[in-house]
Amino acid sequence: MNLSTDGLIIKEQNIGESARLVTVLSREHGLFRAFVKNAGNIKSAKGAATRLLCYSRLNVFKGRESYIIDDAACREMFLPLRSDVVRMSLAQYFCELALCFFPEELPCGDGLRLMLNSLYILSKGSRPLPLIKAATELRLAAICGYMPDLVCCNECKKYEDENMRFYPHSGILLCSNCFDKSREPSLNTGLGVTAALRHSVYSPLERLYSFSLSGRGEELFERAAEEYLLSLSERSFKTLDFYKMIR
């Protein structure tokens, strides 16, 4: 069976001297793995269009046991990332998250949109990296069915509190009146960071990165989102460790 789809290459692995195994994130088929023959040929457009972080139009043959990419045309390469090791490492972390959380061979339109938007905003260099990282982590979790409950205090339903606390392991908020020191560790996110957490989960996807925080607020926002995601995944990410080391 043959299929045509737009897909983002989120992982690549060389097989022998000329073949390549890639993992593709597509709108209609979610994650799938496919072989690219003669990918090592420097004159091959197919080889260039199936490199890591290429968003390409793919013609794929689906066999009994494997997918084979017959043809590929690159639509976007996100070239600015390839000359900035810090931004590239963050992009690779997003790819590792996609591999961990997104479904295989099931529709994943919002997931693909999130990845493309995050790579685009990373390429532009117009937003702070902690803000991009945290907003992407939270939205990815929400898309995959792990949306934190950020509407109001989980106990008394109070919407705003200057000392609102976020619980990364439970994904809930508690106001200062309901805060219980005997519970799991929490972060005092106050008004600004709480608003940023809500925006990341509930805003239209096209406006995901359209907000700002102070320097201290960015640090707290990044910590809250990262701790929540790591609690969900119950694992570490090598790309995250590398990003934090070089940043």
Backbone as a ProteinNet text record, in pm:
[ID]
protein_1_A
[PRIMARY]
MNLSTDGLIIKEQNIGESARLVTVLSREHGLFRAFVKNAGNIKSAKGAATRLLCYSRLNVFKGRESYIIDDAACREMFLPLRSDVVRMSLAQYFCELALCFFPEELPCGDGLRLMLNSLYILSKGSRPLPLIKAATELRLAAICGYMPDLVCCNECKKYEDENMRFYPHSGILLCSNCFDKSREPSLNTGLGVTAALRHSVYSPLERLYSFSLSGRGEELFERAAEEYLLSLSERSFKTLDFYKMIR
[TERTIARY]
84.3	0	88.1	53.2	126.1	47.6	117.3	52.6	142.2	77.4	149	112.3	210	183.3	292.7	259.6	359.3	408	539	591.1	718.4	738.7	858.7	949.9	1074.3	1170.9	1221.5	1190	1229.9	1341.2	1378.8	1491.6	1547.1	1678.4	1742.1	1852.7	1870.8	1973.6	2028.3	2158.5	2219.7	2223.7	2188.3	2189.7	2286.7	2400.8	2500.4	2560.1	2602.4	2670.3	2575	2457	2373.3	2228.4	2183.1	2042.9	2027.2	1904.3	1873.5	1736.9	1726.9	1598.9	1556.5	1438.6	1391.6	1260	1236.5	1107.5	1038.1	915.6	839.7	719.6	694.3	571.1	482.6	366.7	276.1	139.4	62.4	-71.2	-167.6	-171.6	-270.5	-228.7	-97.5	-49.7	34.7	41.8	120.9	266.4	325.1	463.6	471.7	564.6	596.5	742.7	798.1	939	946.7	1041.4	1051.3	1197.7	1225.4	1359.5	1371.9	1491.1	1523.3	1644	1624.2	1734.3	1813.9	1944.9	2034.7	2032.5	2010.9	2005.8	2141.9	2247.2	2382.1	2431.3	2358.1	2397.1	2382.2	2491.4	2487.2	2401.1	2373.8	2289.2	2142.1	2112.4	1975.7	1892.2	1787.9	1695.3	1622.4	1594.5	1528.1	1613.6	1744.4	1833	1835.2	1840	1841.7	1709.9	1599.6	1466.5	1427	1512.7	1481.7	1585.9	1647.9	1739.3	1661.6	1725	1662.9	1611.6	1488.3	1420	1376	1379.6	1322.3	1171.7	1095.5	951.7	929.6	884.7	886.1	756.3	733.3	626.3	683.4	621.9	677	582.6	639.2	567	620.8	531.9	573.2	505.1	585.4	531	519.2	400	376.1	372.8	478.3	484.5	422.4	441	382.9	446.1	576.7	647.3	719	721.7	798.2	745.8	785.8	758.4	887.2	874	988.6	952.2	1036.5	1013.1	1068	977.3	1016.8	1064.2	1001.8	1036.2	1007.2	1081.1	1062.4	1103.1	1024.8	1054.8	1046.7	1155.7	1162.7	1078.4	998.4	919.5	982.9	1050.3	1113.9	1226.9	1343.5	1459.4	1496.3	1436.3	1469	1620	1674.9	1820.1	1885.5	1823.1	1890.7	1925.1	1849.5	1878.2	2011.3	2049.7	2166.2	2298.2	2289.4	2410	2412.2	2320.2	2311.4	2297	2404	2404.8	2304.7	2281.6	2188.2	2045.2	2007.9	1871.8	1851.7	1954	1944.2	1925.8	1994.2	1980	1839.6	1780.4	1643.4	1546	1569.3	1485.8	1494.2	1613.3	1629	1558.8	1555	1478.5	1329.9	1279.1	1138.2	1111.4	1207.3	1192	1188.6	1271.8	1271.4	1140.1	1083.3	952.2	845.8	852.1	755.7	764.9	885.1	904	846.2	853.7	806.6	654.4	593	452.6	354.9	393.4	296.5	266.3	145.2	104.6	164.7	179.1	227.1	109.2	117.7	22.4	-121.7	-137.4	-268.5	-262.8	-373.4	-371.4	-313	-230.3	-163.5	-145.3	-254.5	-246.8	-200.1	-256.5	-215.5	-70.2	-28	111.4	206.9	175	259.6	260.5	144.1	137.8	223.5	217.7	298.2	446.9	490.3	631.9	676.1	597.4	634.4	637.3	538	536	655.8	690.8	803.7	934.3	952.9	1074.7	1081	966.1	962.8	1001.7	945.3	974.7	1118.4	1171	1312.1	1401.6	1363.6	1443.9	1446.4	1333	1326.9	1414.4	1428.3	1507.8	1444.8	1311.8	1242.8	1186.1	1188.9	1132.5	1237.8	1232.8	1330.2	1319	1431.7	1431.2	1354.9	1367.7	1289.9	1139.4	1092.5	950.2	907.4	985.4	953.1	952.1	1053.2	1066.9	948.3	915.2	809.6	672	645	514.9	497.9	604.1	598.1	576	647.3	631.5	487.6	431.1	295.3	191.8	207.1	108.8	118.9	239.9	256.7	186.5	204.1	136.8	-14.3	-66.3	-210.8	-262.1	-190	-230.6	-237	-147.2	-139.1	-230.2	-317.6	-414.4	-372.1	-266.1	-216	-227.5	-341.2	-359.9	-366.6	-283.1	-294.4	-422.3	-471.2	-594.7	-557.2	-562.4	-514.3	-624.8	-748.6	-858.4	-867.2	-852.4	-869.4	-811.3	-817.9	-774.2	-850.2	-779.5	-840.3	-935.8	-923.5	-1007.7	-1125.3	-1097.5	-1204.4	-1250.9	-1185.3	-1220.7	-1190.8	-1104.3	-1061.2	-976.6	-1003.1	-935.3	-797.8	-785.1	-659.3	-616.4	-486.7	-429.4	-284	-240	-101.8	-1	-46.4	42.2	-10	-64.9	-110.6	7.9	-16.3	90.3	53.6	155.2	139.3	208.9	140.3	192.9	229.6	358.2	398.8	363	362.3	334.9	186.6	101.4	-42.9	-100.8	-31	-80.2	-198.9	-199	-310.2	-258.5	-352	-324.1	-393.8	-330.7	-395	-366.2	-467.8	-449.1	-385.1	-354.5	-286.2	-372	-504.2	-592.8	-597.4	-576.6	-587.8	-452.2	-345.3	-211.6	-183.8	-135.9	-107.8	37.3	119.1	261.3	290.2	194.2	217.1	200.7	152.4	135.5	269.5	267.7	387.8	453	578.6	645	568.4	570.6	497.3	581.5	535.3	602.3	505.7	552.8	470.3	475	371.6	370.1	300.3	232.3	172.4	76.4	67.7	-27	31.3	153.9	211.1	241.5	311.2	348.9	226.5	130.5	6.2	-65.8	-68.2	-129.7	-55.4	76.8	155.7	127.5	114.9	80.3	-54.8	-151.5	-285.1	-281.3	-209.7	-200.4	-142	-40.8	25.5	-66.5	-161.9	-251	-378.7	-434.1	-568.5	-574.9	-467.2	-473.8	-482	-530.8	-523.2	-377.9	-356.4	-220.3	-138.3	-203.7	-129.1	-82.8	-134.9	-94.3	-13.9	34.3	98.9	215.5	296.1	417.3	401.3	279.1	256.3	231.9	329.7	324	466.6	481.7	615.8	613	730.3	748.4	879.7	893.6	1020.8	1123.9	1250.9	1356	1331.3	1294.5	1264.7	1139.6	1043	921.8	948.9	1036.4	1072.7	1135.8	1225.2	1292.4	1191.5	1098	998.9	902.7	862.8	775.8	842.7	968.6	1042.5	1053.8	1081.4	1094.8	962.4	852.2	721.2	684.6	704	668.1	757.1	887	979.4	950.8	927.7	899.9	769.7	670.8	544.6	566.1	639.3	659.6	744.4	848.6	933.3	857	765.5	682.4	591.2	538.3	453.2	530.7	647.4	723.1	792.9	824.2	895	1026.5	1093	1221.7	1300	1425.8	1508.9	1523	1573.2	1593.1	1736.5	1812.7	1952.2	1965	1871.2	1876.8	1851.7	1767.1	1743	1868	1932.4	2055.6	2162.7	2173.7	2274.3	2239.9	2112.3	2069.6	2102.5	2073.6	2097.7	2248.2	2327.1	2472.6	2533.7	2491.7	2557	2496.4	2373.7	2312.8	2378.6
-119.1	0	124.5	223.3	349.5	459.4	547.6	662.3	784.4	900	1027.5	1107	1163.1	1238	1340.8	1446.7	1541.3	1492.8	1490	1439.3	1509.7	1513.1	1570.8	1457	1460.9	1358.6	1391.3	1304.6	1332.4	1239.1	1141.1	1055.2	994.4	980.3	917	823.6	715.5	617.6	559.9	571.6	516.8	365.4	300.3	154.8	117.6	62.1	30.1	156.4	148.2	259.6	358.6	312.9	402	412.8	324.8	327.7	404	443.8	519	474.6	462.8	436.2	563.9	614.4	739.5	716	798.7	801.9	930.4	917.3	1028.9	1058.6	1186.2	1230	1291.5	1229.4	1277.3	1307.6	1384.2	1424	1305.1	1230.1	1122.9	992.6	967.1	835.5	840.4	953.4	962.5	927.6	852.2	809.2	681.4	679.4	553.5	556.1	437.5	422.7	373.6	427.6	393.7	389.9	304	294.3	386.5	444.6	528.9	466.6	414	352.4	458.9	435.3	527.3	668	675	805.4	871.3	791.8	847.3	914.9	903.9	966.5	1118.4	1191.8	1336.8	1407	1341.1	1399.6	1365.7	1287.5	1240.8	1344.5	1395.7	1487.3	1415.3	1287.8	1207.1	1196.6	1183	1174.3	1302.4	1417.8	1546.6	1574.7	1529.2	1558	1465.1	1367.7	1274.4	1281.6	1398.6	1421.9	1471.5	1464.4	1506.1	1650.2	1672	1801	1854.3	1771	1811.4	1783.1	1880.2	1862.4	1846.1	1728.4	1693.9	1628.6	1636.3	1560.7	1424.9	1318.5	1183.8	1094.1	1020.5	912	781.5	705.6	590.3	463.7	358.5	226.4	149.7	102.1	26.4	-121.9	-193.1	-336	-413.5	-543.1	-627.7	-602.6	-574	-559.9	-426.3	-344.3	-219.7	-114.6	10.9	122.9	156.6	196.1	238.9	371.4	471.9	602.5	600	607.8	603.8	739.4	847	980.5	1080.2	1189.7	1291.6	1427.3	1528.2	1666.7	1753.1	1818.8	1898.3	2025.6	2052.8	2175.8	2277.3	2229.9	2319.8	2244.4	2309.7	2246.7	2310.9	2424.6	2495.7	2518.9	2576.9	2592.8	2669.3	2776.2	2849.1	2761.6	2655.2	2567.8	2496.7	2471.2	2387.4	2461.8	2590.9	2668.8	2718.5	2670.6	2711.2	2585.2	2545.1	2417.1	2413.2	2526.1	2527.8	2509	2585.8	2572.4	2436.5	2385.6	2254	2145.8	2159.1	2059.2	2062.8	2181.5	2191.6	2129.4	2151.6	2089.7	1936.8	1884.7	1739.6	1685.7	1765.4	1726.9	1717.5	1812.4	1806.7	1680.4	1642.8	1520.2	1397	1395.4	1281.1	1274.4	1390.5	1391.3	1334.8	1373.5	1322.3	1170.9	1117.7	972.8	902.9	969.9	912.4	916.9	1027.2	1050.9	1032	1061.8	1059.8	917.1	891.5	755.1	708.7	579	520.7	485.4	529.1	494.1	530.7	640.6	697.6	847.3	909.3	1052.4	1136.3	1233.7	1317.7	1458.5	1517.1	1648.4	1757	1762.2	1865.5	1846.7	1721.9	1696.4	1746.6	1722.6	1771.8	1923.9	1987.2	2134.1	2190.5	2127.9	2175	2166.3	2054.8	2039	2141.9	2161	2257.6	2399.8	2434.2	2568.2	2590.3	2489.1	2504.2	2519.3	2442.5	2454.1	2588.3	2637.1	2766.7	2878.7	2877.3	2984.5	2973.8	2850.7	2833.4	2890.6	2866.8	2915.3	3068.1	3130.8	3277	3341.3	3277.6	3333.9	3453.4	3463	3582.1	3566.1	3445.5	3421.9	3356.3	3378.9	3317.5	3165	3099.3	2953	2889.2	2939.8	2878.1	2883.4	2993.8	3007.7	2907.8	2895.6	2800.5	2658.3	2626	2489.2	2453	2538.3	2507.7	2502.6	2598.5	2600.3	2476.5	2434	2314.9	2189.8	2178.4	2062	2048.5	2158.9	2154.4	2123.9	2187.5	2164.1	2021.7	1969.7	1831.8	1736.2	1759.2	1674.1	1682.1	1802.9	1820.8	1750.4	1761.6	1696.9	1545.7	1491.6	1346.7	1293.1	1378.2	1331.8	1348.1	1424.9	1444.5	1591.7	1652.3	1793.6	1817.8	1906.2	1938.5	2016.8	2010.4	2080.7	2217.6	2319.2	2452.4	2557.4	2515.8	2611.5	2693.3	2628.5	2696.2	2608	2656	2576.5	2444.3	2337.3	2205.1	2178.7	2255	2232.7	2330.5	2459.7	2559	2627.6	2599.4	2652.6	2802.3	2857.5	2995.6	3008.4	3113.4	3126.4	3190.8	3297.7	3369.7	3379.6	3372	3386.9	3427.6	3527.5	3574.4	3467.9	3368.9	3260.8	3124.9	3122.6	2997.1	2902	2774.7	2675.4	2568.5	2529.1	2423.7	2298	2184.6	2054.4	1974.2	1966.8	1903.1	1755	1684	1540	1512.3	1596.4	1579.4	1663.5	1770.5	1858.7	1942	1987.6	2067.4	2196.5	2288.4	2412.2	2410.5	2472	2496.7	2640.4	2709	2846.1	2847.2	2966.5	2977.7	2926.1	2934.8	2885.6	2733.7	2668.8	2522.1	2453.3	2531.1	2474.7	2389.5	2268.3	2174	2130.1	2167.9	2137.3	1987.6	1907.1	1763.8	1694.9	1768	1709.7	1699.7	1658.3	1648.1	1785.3	1790.4	1919.3	2003.3	2135	2226.2	2349.4	2429.2	2552.3	2668	2778.2	2897.5	2973.4	2953.7	3013.5	3148.9	3188.3	3320.9	3348.5	3476.2	3515.2	3499.8	3551	3554.4	3417.1	3334.8	3202.2	3112.2	3127.3	3050.5	3085.7	3214.2	3256.6	3196.4	3189.6	3130.3	2980.4	2911.5	2769.1	2748.2	2830.1	2818.7	2849	2952.7	2990.3	2875.4	2809.2	2701.6	2584.1	2563.1	2448.2	2481.7	2601.9	2632.4	2726.7	2796	2895.4	2827.2	2898.7	2845.3	2814.6	2709.5	2665.2	2772.1	2850	2952.1	3066.9	3077	3183	3127.8	3006.7	2939.4	3018.6	3081.1	3147.7	3299.1	3347.9	3492.9	3547.2	3531.6	3591.4	3608.3	3677.5	3701	3694.4	3672.2	3668.7	3737.9	3774.1	3826.9	3714.4	3750.3	3650.1	3545.4	3589.5	3495.8	3415.3	3478.9	3408.6	3300.8	3329.8	3230.2	3107.8	3130.9	3020.1	2930.9	2992.8	2916.6	2844.5	2910.6	2850.5	2729	2742.7	2631.4	2514.1	2544.5	2438.8	2365.1	2439.2	2377.9	2283.2	2329.7	2247.7	2124.4	2142.1	2029.7	1924.2	1967.3	1870.9	1796	1864.8	1797.8	1692.3	1727.5	1634	1514.7	1538.8	1428.9	1335.9	1392	1309.6	1219.8	1273	1193.3	1080.1	1112.9	1016.4	910.9	945.9	856	806.1	895.8	862.7	991.1	975	1090.4	1097.6	1210.7	1231	1278.4	1203.2	1238.3	1373.5	1402.2	1530.4	1647	1626.5	1731.1	1753.2	1645	1656.9	1732.3	1702.3	1770.3	1918.3	1947.2	2087.5	2167.9	2113.3	2184.1	2200.7	2104.1	2111.9	2223.5	2234.2	2332.1	2471	2480.7	2612.4	2691.1
0	0	0	-81.5	-86.7	-16.9	49.8	113.5	99.6	98.5	95.3	218.7	284.6	407.2	430.2	501.8	549.8	685.3	704.3	830	874	1004.7	1065.5	1109.2	1066.8	1105.7	1245.7	1342.4	1480.2	1530.7	1446.5	1483.6	1356.2	1350.1	1235.1	1283	1209.1	1242.2	1112	1091.9	971.9	980	868.5	858.2	746.8	783.5	682.8	623.1	496.9	432.5	366	327.1	246.4	292.6	379.3	421.7	552.6	578	699.3	752.9	883.7	949	1019.3	985.2	1044.2	1117.7	1218.7	1286	1245.1	1198.2	1141.6	1231	1255.8	1321.6	1214.6	1192.3	1088	1146.2	1072.6	1118.1	1118.8	1011.2	997.8	1063.4	1070.7	1113.6	1241	1306.8	1428.6	1403	1494.9	1481	1398.4	1304.5	1237.6	1195.7	1180.7	1141.8	998.7	924.5	783.2	740.7	642.4	586.1	465.9	451.5	336	268.6	149.4	76.8	1.6	-13.1	-83.9	-22.8	108.8	175.7	183.3	169.5	178.8	53	-53.2	-180.1	-168.6	-184.8	-163.4	-268.1	-378.9	-482.7	-463.5	-361.9	-340.7	-265.5	-329.8	-261.5	-150.4	-172.4	-70.6	55.1	36.8	152.4	232.5	164.6	233.5	303.9	246.3	301.5	414	445.1	554.3	664.5	679.6	790.4	911.1	1026.3	1152	1142.6	1188.8	1195.4	1058.7	956.3	828.3	829.6	784.6	765.6	616.7	575.2	434.1	389	258.6	194.8	158.5	209.6	197	118.1	25.4	-40.9	17	78.8	159.7	109.1	95.4	65.1	196.8	226.6	348.8	315.3	352.9	330.6	444.3	442.1	545.4	681.2	682.2	809.9	825.3	724.9	736.7	639.9	666.8	578.7	504.1	377.5	298.4	231.9	251	188.6	46.6	-50.3	-190.9	-240.7	-189	-236	-124.5	-122.4	-18.7	-72.8	-37.9	-76.3	48.3	81.3	203.9	191.8	295.6	301.7	396.4	501.2	598	667.5	679.5	742.6	876.5	910.9	1034.4	1044.9	939.5	927.3	1042.5	1097.4	1205.9	1326.5	1349	1463.1	1446.7	1323.8	1298.1	1320.8	1344	1372.9	1517.9	1599.7	1740.5	1825	1891.8	1960.7	2076.4	2142.4	2255.1	2206.2	2105	2051	1984.7	1919.9	1858.3	1964.6	2075.4	2181.4	2242	2251.7	2301.8	2201.4	2071.9	1969	1976.9	2002.6	2013.7	2139.1	2243.3	2362.5	2329.6	2255	2213.8	2131.4	2046.7	1967.6	2058.2	2161	2253	2330.7	2366.1	2430.2	2337.4	2209.6	2112.8	2102.2	2100.6	2094.5	2217	2329.6	2455.3	2467.4	2422.7	2454.7	2338.9	2216.8	2107.4	2062.6	2013	1978.1	1845.6	1832	1707.9	1617.9	1493	1387.4	1422.7	1496.3	1525.3	1494.6	1453.9	1421.4	1534.8	1498	1598.4	1543.2	1495.1	1432.4	1526.2	1647.3	1742.3	1785.2	1797	1832.2	1726.1	1599.2	1490.8	1488	1505.2	1507.5	1619.8	1737.2	1849.7	1817.2	1761.7	1729.7	1625.7	1522.6	1418.9	1474.2	1556	1616	1707	1785.6	1877.9	1801.4	1693.5	1613.6	1542.3	1497.8	1430.8	1526.7	1646.6	1742	1792	1801.9	1836.6	1727.2	1602.4	1490	1483.8	1515	1509.5	1615.4	1730.6	1838.4	1904.9	1897.4	1947.9	2088.5	2143.8	2275.7	2364.1	2497.3	2588.1	2588.3	2593.8	2589.1	2705.9	2831.1	2939.3	2914.3	2855.6	2825.8	2718.2	2611.7	2504.8	2558.9	2633.8	2687.8	2776.4	2872.3	2967.7	2901.2	2813.5	2745.3	2658.7	2591.7	2507.3	2591.6	2703.2	2790.4	2839.7	2886.9	2941.4	2833.6	2715.8	2610.4	2557.4	2547.8	2503.8	2599.1	2728.6	2827.2	2811.4	2791.4	2776.2	2651.4	2540	2415.2	2431.6	2510.8	2527.3	2637.8	2691.2	2789.6	2934	2958.4	3094.7	3135.6	3108.1	3137.2	3288	3342.4	3484.8	3511.2	3633.4	3671.2	3726.2	3640.2	3674.9	3677.7	3672.7	3666.4	3794	3907.7	4037.1	4146.6	4270.5	4385.4	4387.2	4402.4	4397.6	4513.6	4622.3	4740.5	4746.4	4751.7	4773.7	4645.9	4532.8	4400.8	4384.8	4468.8	4453.1	4326.6	4247.1	4118.3	4131.2	4208.1	4220	4365.4	4386.8	4519.8	4502.2	4575.1	4561.8	4604.2	4680.5	4722.7	4674.9	4554.5	4496.6	4480.7	4509.8	4501.8	4399.5	4322.5	4222.5	4271.9	4257.7	4300.2	4176.4	4141.5	4015.9	4004.8	4115.2	4106.9	4087	4141.8	4126.1	4014.2	3975.6	3871.4	3914.9	4041.2	4093.2	4155.6	4181.2	4252.5	4387	4485.9	4615.3	4655.7	4706.6	4752.4	4890.9	4940.3	5070	5185	5173.4	5279.2	5285.1	5171.5	5164.3	5163.3	5160.4	5154.8	5277.9	5253.9	5362.1	5349.1	5447.5	5440.4	5443.9	5485.7	5492.9	5357.3	5257.1	5124.8	5054.1	4929	4845.8	4829.3	4783.9	4760.3	4659.4	4681.7	4593.7	4565.3	4469	4430.6	4445.6	4506.7	4520.6	4388.2	4305.8	4172.3	4168.4	4276.9	4283.6	4169.4	4130.8	4026.4	3885.8	3864.5	3730.6	3673.7	3749.5	3700.2	3688.3	3780.1	3768.8	3638.5	3604.4	3477.9	3358.2	3367	3258.2	3244.8	3356.2	3352.7	3285.5	3322.3	3262.7	3112.5	3076.6	2935.5	2853.1	2904.6	2831	2803.9	2892.1	2879.6	2804.1	2827.8	2779.5	2658.8	2625.5	2518.1	2381.4	2278	2141.2	2106.3	2032.3	2004.3	1932.6	1846.2	1771.9	1861.1	1983.9	2075.9	2194.2	2181.3	2293.7	2352.6	2268.6	2317.1	2327.9	2322.8	2321.7	2462.2	2549.6	2682.7	2732	2842.7	2896.1	3048	3106.3	3250.9	3285.3	3410.9	3457.5	3460.9	3480.7	3487.6	3593.5	3713.2	3821.6	3789.4	3728.5	3690.6	3587	3489.2	3387.8	3452.7	3549	3615.9	3689.6	3759.5	3835.3	3741.9	3634.5	3533.9	3471.7	3436.1	3376.4	3475.1	3599.7	3699.7	3719.7	3727.6	3749.6	3635.5	3511.4	3395.3	3386.1	3407.1	3396.8	3503.7	3626.9	3733.4	3707.3	3651.1	3619.3	3511	3405.2	3295.8	3338.2	3414.9	3460.3	3554.2	3633.1	3718.9	3635.5	3526.2	3437.5	3370.9	3320.2	3240.2	3325.7	3450.3	3542.1	3481.5	3412.4	3351.4	3328.6	3294.6	3260.5	3108.2	3059.3	2916.6	2893.5	2816.3	2792.4	2723	2633.1	2562.3	2656.4	2756.6	2856.3	2940.9	2981.1	3059.8	2982	2852.7	2770.3	2754	2728.3	2713.4	2839.4	2955.2	3080.1	3104.8	3060.7	3081.5	2996.6	2868.2	2781.1	2793.3	2848	2860.2	2971.3
[MASK]
+++++++++++++++++++++++++++++++++++++++++++++++++++++++++++++++++++++++++++++++++++++++++++++++++++++++++++++++++++++++++++++++++++++++++++++++++++++++++++++++++++++++++++++++++++++++++++++++++++++++++++++++++++++++++++++++++++++++++++++++++++++++

